[in-house]
Amino acid sequence: MSNSNIRARLREIRDKVEAEERLSLKDGLFLYEPDVSIQAIGELANYVRERMNGNVGYYNINTHLNPTNVCVYRCRFCAFRKDLRDENGYAMTDEQILERGREATANGCTEMHIVGGLHHQRKYEWYRDLISMLKENFPQIHLKAWTAVEIDWFRFQTKKSFKWVLEDMRAAGQGSMPGGGAEIFHPEVRDQLCEHKANTPSWIEIHKTAHEIGMKTNCTMLYGHVEKAYHRIDHLMRLRELQDKTGGFQVFIPLAFHPENTQLSDLKKPSGLMDLRTVAVSRLMLDNVRHIKAYWIMLGIETAQAALAYGADDLDGTVRHELIYHDAGAQTPEFLSVDQIQNLIREAGREPVERDTTYNRVIRDPNDFTKWQSGESVDAELATV
């Protein structure tokens, strides 16, 4: 495509964006063309980001809990899972889980992100009981737990419906769902990566059901492996379609593939430019998802900072005890302090705002950092500006 044609197409897309018109599959594919300026796409994405979320950069204070790494599935992209008899396989005890909760409370965490392997010798009750145990002992901490892959496994274990599982977990104390397990929806890619675990219709049905019972969820896309631009745009459009129906997604997180220690270790990880392009295209395509997260664990700190000018408005959090992506070769720190993450946001020219899992402003006791309460919805605040 000639430079003049590229400029003309960019003007057409800019006109759509400024008029708040929806971008098409064709538009999305054009934005992934290597000859299309990443700076021009970033400028457009930043325009949308500031229109939707102002000049703030959100973060939270959170910890991760991976109760077991033993898993029945053998996804080609996963470096975390282990076999039952692997010397590095584990399943946490109740005391280890409670200690993680005590540590989270002592450090002022508002959220515990809980995902892990599908241990075939652990019954459904083990997974449910750890949620109820944490909620009983640490009632203020929001438990963002279980991807759609785990919910699908729990349905298999219990022989109940998705709705039954979700309502039972919510009764135990689950507050919301992370967006993992989406990977890439298109079967041309999904069948290569993880042919046996929860398929695309199941993932979508689980999140749809969660939204219908009033549970907010996140959504994700794993990119930079065997997929093409078409598969990414197709994935984003399927998420957008579900969001049109339910409005239950609160944030989208593009996840950069890390090949080290996986069955796809011959691949190169995506470049920083691909990361920024994907963040920007996601912001432009997902016109009905309010927040875009630049997950610093996977993107790297510098790229995540830059992403705050390419459509992202959230850096995730302090992230204690993250294992899944570090096992796959992530070289990022295993933890950031509140001062560090606030400074990263300020250096990017944004105003740091602490939010809880469901995007309410967090109000801290000035005399005791570990004491906090959730305030007004940050989205409601922006609506009044």
C-alpha positions, 0 to 999 in steps of 0.5 A: 500500500502506498504512503498516500493510501495509508494516510487516507485510510488513517484519516478514515479511521481517525474520523470514525474514532473521533465520531465514536463509531465502531471499527470493523474487522477490516480497520483492525487488520489495517492497524496491524499492517507493519507499514502503518505508523505505530506512532499514529496508532498510538496517538489515536489510542491515547485520544480514546484512552483520555476520552474514556479515562482522563489522565489517571493511571490506575494500580492496586495493591494485590498478591497472587495465590497459585494453590497448586501447579499440578495440572491435568492439561499440557498446554504448549504455551505453559511453563507453570504446570507440573505432573503429579510425580514431578519433584517440583509439583506442589499443592499448598496446605491450609496453613500455607494458604492462610499465611498468604492471607496474613501476609496480604493483610499485613501489606494492605492488599485489597485483592488476592488473585487466585489461579492454578493447576487442575489437580486431578487428585483434589476434589471440587471441595478442596478448591471451594473450601480454600475460598471459604477459608480465606473469606472467613479469615480475611473478609475485606480482601477481594478474592478474584479467583478461577479462570474459565478453564477452572470453572469448566473443570469444576463443572466436570468434577461436580456434574453441575452447570456453570451457573451452579458452580459460579453461584456456589463459589460466590457463596463461598466468597469469590468476588470476581473472575480473572480473564485467563484461559482465553488465549486465542479464540479462533480454532486454527490457533486454539487447537494448536495451543490447548486442544483439550481444555475449555474451548471457546464456546465454553469460555464465552458461556462461562463469562456470560453466565458470570455476568448474568448473575452479577459477577464482574470478570476480566478478559484477556488475549495471549498474543505473540506465538503462532497466531496472525493479525486476523486471529487477534482481531477476531478475538477482540471482536468476539469479546466486544460482541459479548460485552455488547450483550452483558457489559460485564467485562471491566478490563481487558489485558493483552498478555505477551507470550513468553516462550522460555521453558514452554513447548514453543521455546523456539519462538521469539517473544513479541517485540516492544513495538508489537506490545505497544501496537497490540495495546493500542489496537485493543483500545481502539477495537474494544470501544465498550470495555472501559479499561485496558491494562498494561500488565507490567509483569509480562510487558516489562516495566519500560514497555508498560510505562510507554503503554500508558500513552498507547491506550492503557490506563492501568498497570495492574498492581504490586503483584506479590508471589507471581509464578506463572509468567516468571516460570515462563522466563519473565525477567521483571521484578517479582514485586513492586512497592507502592512508591515504585508503581506510583513513580512509574505512573508519574514518570509517564505523565499520569496521575496515580490512583489506587483502585480496588478490583472492581474499580472503586477508589481506595481510601487509606487511613493516613495513620495506618496503611493497612486500613482501607475502605473502598470509595466511589467508583472511578468510572462514576467519578469520570462521568461527572468530570 
